[in-house]
Amino acid sequence: MNYLESYYANYDEEGRYSCVKPDQIEWYKNEAKALKEANGGETVHSLAFQHIIVPEIFDALDEVKILWFGRIVRKKNALNDKNRYYALPKDAKGDLREYPCPPYYNNGQYDAMLEMGDVLATVSGHDHENTFEIDYKGIKIINTPTVGFHAYNDINLGSRVFVLDEKAPESFETSALICGSFLML
């Protein structure tokens, strides 16, 4: 498992959400190479956990023209100032209840993960109301709802469970546990 700091309090020079920095990406690539070498040349698969979702989320979503709650949200595109609507792809699982808030720029983290071939999924939770899994270019983009009771989301509180098999990590399973769907003692 990789834990990459993309914490929401990391802002860029213009006060916008920051992203995983180039030195963190270099660290990740070096670690992935070292693990592969230590494993006899075999890739060591991993999951990447970070607070803020990767910028590729808008490439993974479908741009659409109609608005349906739970599947489609509006996003003002930071690059061209036009309103756009996005939906989860048909093969995605879960709900898209608010527009994802990735950083405004891309340092190449996702491309580095594709290059290394070891990351099976990126897991984030910055967007408190979203709970989805999208396959994009062979890596799942997973968003988990907020687990806390003092956040802006009071509809979709929950957590996420992962089931991993160390002999077959690529077959991992995950599901969101939504607070309203189970009894809390």
C-alpha positions, 0 to 999 in steps of 0.5 A, a space after each residue: 500500500 502506498 500512502 501519498 500526501 495530497 491533504 486538502 490543506 496543501 494549497 498551491 501559490 494561488 490558494 487552490 487544492 494542491 496535488 501530489 508533488 513531483 518529489 513524491 512521485 519520484 519517491 513512489 517510482 523509486 520505491 516501486 522499482 526497489 520492490 520489484 527488484 527485491 521481488 525477483 523482477 516481479 511487480 509488487 501490486 499496491 493500492 495508493 491512498 491519498 486524500 484528494 482525488 487524481 486529476 484524471 477523474 474528469 477523463 474517467 467520467 462521461 461528459 453528458 448533456 442532462 442532469 440526473 441525481 446520483 449519476 450526474 453532476 455539474 462542474 465549471 471547467 477550470 480550463 475554459 470556464 464553461 459549465 459541463 455535466 458529468 456522469 459515472 460511466 455505465 460500468 462504474 459502481 456507486 454514486 456521484 453526488 457532488 463534483 469531484 475536486 481534484 487539483 487544478 494541475 497535473 504533476 503526472 502521478 497517474 501516468 507514473 502509476 501506469 508506467 510502473 504498472 503496480 498500482 491497482 487502484 487510487 483511493 481518496 475521500 476528499 469529496 465527502 458525498 461520492 462513493 464510486 469505483 471507476 476503471 480507468 486505463 487499468 487502474 481503479 479510481 475509488 472515492 470513499 464517503 466521509 466517515 466523520 459526523 462533523 463534515 458537510 455530508 450528512 447523507 452518505 456517511 460511511 467507510 470502505 472495506 477492502 478484502 485482499 489476497 496476498 497471493 492474488 492482490 489484483 483480485 481485491 474486492 472493495 465495498 462501501 459501507 454506508 451508515 444508513 445501511 447498517 446498524 451502529 451500536 
